[in-house]
């Protein structure tokens, strides 16, 4: 066994540069899709179910891409073919989305866009684990967070910047403003160009070389899935109860999605207990059932973190425009001014995330991975909770400081904790499975947030941000249950 070579600053830079483009597309989606949906006629209580395409596609796409990329090797390498295919498809979706003539088409394009971004994003996570030695993985993931922050700053603020340059920011009812349209065009060009840079400037270790390094981790023992029927029955029972409650009490139809998800996973676990062979579905479900203990504990951290983020992404625009700008009419000047300000806020938290990404490696050296993550998540929780008391939109920029630190930490430290506990041969599939605990809370949020707001908070979307803040604090406390792996000394921070 040999030590994996230490990478130079510029090697890590080139390896992570493609994330600048991926986040450009992701940030445009997060900051503007609710605005597009409302412009095309969606009501506030319809927004969560329309957003369901994004997490649902990630649930399906990322484990499949991870499984396939673990088994891929060609002229472009192991992960880079997926970077390229995902970037091309994402660019096409970005060019088309602002021209969608109807709400149903915009929802379908969100599905395509998010699936394509996931095709590129999942291998990028595994890429850092493949290329970096153990001690450089926190730095590699922090570098990804830096590029995510930089890309999202510009992308989120693009409509606001374009309006200051004279591009029309108001359009007739049912039409997307030119500021949003041109922002998506520019985003497509940046996304494709950044990913092409990483594809052209990096090389990958062949599979046999990866297995020869001393951080490859021994293969995990085969999973005995004969008792997988137990969680399967529990999930089937829970899904059936939710289905009955929705029908009997005439609850929100979005809860059918939650019931369906529970039933599908329950059936898959029951099937796993009797399935034979080594097909892709059997492998992925077996790895999910037999995932390492540290990954199980990190799953709860991810669950509460991403519930909060999804609440922020889908409700910041309606929450801020209604509570601080006094408008719910997407064709009004006040609403569009507020929606542009949300773009600035999203740019701000991503800018603070880029700065936090520089600070996080030093925080890890001082406090360790899990305490650093706890501190950052609590800062983010405080930032979201402050939306309840801030009355001047300008002061929301201060709230975004905490959100930015949480975002940078969520994008780096859980992956550093995880990758040191995974075998090299299954880095891709386990990164894809880890995405379940990003997607499932988003599906839950899409299913229940509308009901919670309607039932307990007078349909005021600003309260969804408060729920997100509380969820981030809970995620931080869950981090204390995670044990840190033994690692080489960390390199100097950026």
FENDA-V783238 format. One line per field, one symbol per residue. ss: DSSP state (H for helix, E for strand, C for the rest). psi: psi as a letter, one per 20 degrees, with the letter a starting at -180 (. if undefined). A space follows every 10 residues. Layout:
ss->???
psi->???
This chain:
ss->CECCCCCCHH HHHHHHCHHH HHHHHHHHHH HHHHHHHHHC CCCHHHHHHH HHHHHHHHHH HHHHHHHHHH CCCECCECCH HHHHHHHHHH HHHHHHHCCC CCHHHHHHHH HHHHHHHHHH HHHHHHHHHH HCCHHHHHHH HHHHHHHHHH HHHHHHHHHH HHHHCCCCCC CCCCCCCHHH HHHHHHHHHH HHHHHHHHHH HCCCCCHHHH HHECCCCCCC CCCCCCCCHH HHHHHHHHHH HHHHHHHHHC CCCCHHHHHH HHHHHHHHHH HHCCCCCCCH HHHHHHHHHC CCHHHHHHHH HHHHHHHHHH HHHHHHHHHH HHHCCCCCCC CCHHHHHHHH HHHHHHHHHH HHHHHHHHHH HHHHHHHCHH HHHHHHHHHH HHHHHHHHCC CCHHHHHHHH HHHHHHHHHH CCHHHHHHHC CCCHHHHHHH HHHHCHHHHH HHHHHHHHHH HHHHHHCCCC CHHHHHHHHH HHHHHHHHHC CCCCCCCCCC CCCC
psi->qqqpqpqrgh ghghhihhhg gghggghggh highggghhj jqrgiigghh ihhghghhhg gghggggghh jpoahibghh hhggghgghg gghhhhgijp iqghhghhhh ggghgghhhh gghhghgghg hprgiighgg hhgghghggg ghggghiggg ghhijjppip rqpjqpqhgg ghghghhggg gggghhgghh jqrqpqghgg iiqijhpqpq qqpojhjihg hghggggghg ggggggghjl rphhihgggg gggghghghg hhiiqrakrg gggghghghk qqghhghhhh ghghghgggg gghiigghgg hghhikqjoi iqhgghgghh hhhgghhghh ghhghhhhhg hhghhgirgh hghgghhhgg ghghhihhip iohhiihhhi gghghgghgh ighhhghghi jqqhikgghh hghhhhjhgg hhggghhigg ggghgikkko ihhhhghhgh hhgggghhhi ipppqprqpq rqr.
